[in-house]
Amino acid sequence: MAALRADGQELPQRIEPWTAQLSVKLRNQGKRVLVDSDDAWWGLPDWNPGSRKPKAHVEAMKAQLRAADGVSVATPALAEL
């Protein structure tokens, strides 16, 4: 059986701080990293339940997005962010 060699990795958007570090490690191995994001958890109005996420979670998600080569999004509005 032939070995599978992937040139990239798609990761879901997560709240754990280690996800940005994983993206950096993969990129250091020559992999391209794509993060799938269906929500923007920053800048939400106070009435939105997502606005109450812990700041550490929001910062971890933003760090993961910054560490990626690209981001896939669910809507054109998210693509503008």
C-alpha positions as CSV (number, residue, x, y, z in Angstrom):
1,M,0.0,0.0,0.0
2,A,1.4,3.4,-0.9
3,A,2.0,6.0,1.7
4,L,-0.3,9.0,1.7
5,R,1.5,12.3,1.5
6,A,-0.6,15.4,2.1
7,D,0.6,18.8,1.0
8,G,-1.7,20.6,3.3
9,Q,-4.1,20.2,6.2
10,E,-7.6,21.7,6.8
11,L,-8.3,22.4,10.5
12,P,-11.6,23.5,12.2
13,Q,-11.5,26.8,14.0
14,R,-10.9,26.0,17.7
15,I,-10.6,27.8,21.0
16,E,-7.6,26.0,22.4
17,P,-4.3,27.9,22.4
18,W,-2.3,25.0,21.0
19,T,-4.1,25.2,17.6
20,A,-2.0,28.1,16.4
21,Q,1.1,26.3,17.5
22,L,0.0,23.2,15.5
23,S,-0.5,25.4,12.4
24,V,3.0,26.8,12.8
25,K,4.5,23.3,13.2
26,L,2.7,22.1,10.0
27,R,3.8,25.1,8.1
28,N,7.4,24.5,9.2
29,Q,7.1,21.0,7.7
30,G,6.2,22.6,4.4
31,K,2.5,22.0,4.7
32,R,-0.1,24.5,3.8
33,V,-2.7,25.1,6.5
34,L,-6.3,26.0,5.9
35,V,-8.7,26.9,8.8
36,D,-12.4,26.4,8.3
37,S,-14.3,29.2,10.1
38,D,-18.1,29.7,10.2
39,D,-18.2,32.3,12.9
40,A,-16.4,35.6,13.8
41,W,-16.5,35.8,17.6
42,W,-15.0,39.3,17.9
43,G,-16.8,42.6,17.6
44,L,-20.2,41.0,18.3
45,P,-23.0,43.2,19.8
46,D,-23.7,42.7,23.5
47,W,-27.1,41.0,22.8
48,N,-25.4,38.2,20.9
49,P,-24.5,35.2,23.2
50,G,-21.2,34.8,21.3
51,S,-20.1,38.1,22.7
52,R,-19.7,36.5,26.1
53,K,-17.0,34.0,25.0
54,P,-14.0,34.3,27.3
55,K,-11.4,36.7,25.8
56,A,-8.8,33.9,25.9
57,H,-10.9,31.8,23.6
58,V,-11.4,34.6,21.2
59,E,-7.7,35.4,21.1
60,A,-6.8,31.7,20.6
61,M,-9.1,31.6,17.6
62,K,-7.6,34.8,16.1
63,A,-4.1,33.4,16.6
64,Q,-5.1,30.2,14.8
65,L,-6.5,32.2,11.9
66,R,-3.3,34.4,11.7
67,A,-1.1,31.3,11.7
68,A,-2.9,29.7,8.8
69,D,-2.1,30.1,5.1
70,G,-5.8,30.6,4.3
71,V,-9.3,30.5,5.8
72,S,-12.4,28.9,4.3
73,V,-15.6,30.7,5.4
74,A,-19.3,30.0,5.3
75,T,-20.6,33.3,4.0
76,P,-19.4,36.3,1.9
77,A,-19.7,38.5,4.9
78,L,-17.1,36.4,6.8
79,A,-14.8,36.6,3.8
80,E,-14.7,40.4,4.2
81,L,-13.3,40.1,7.7
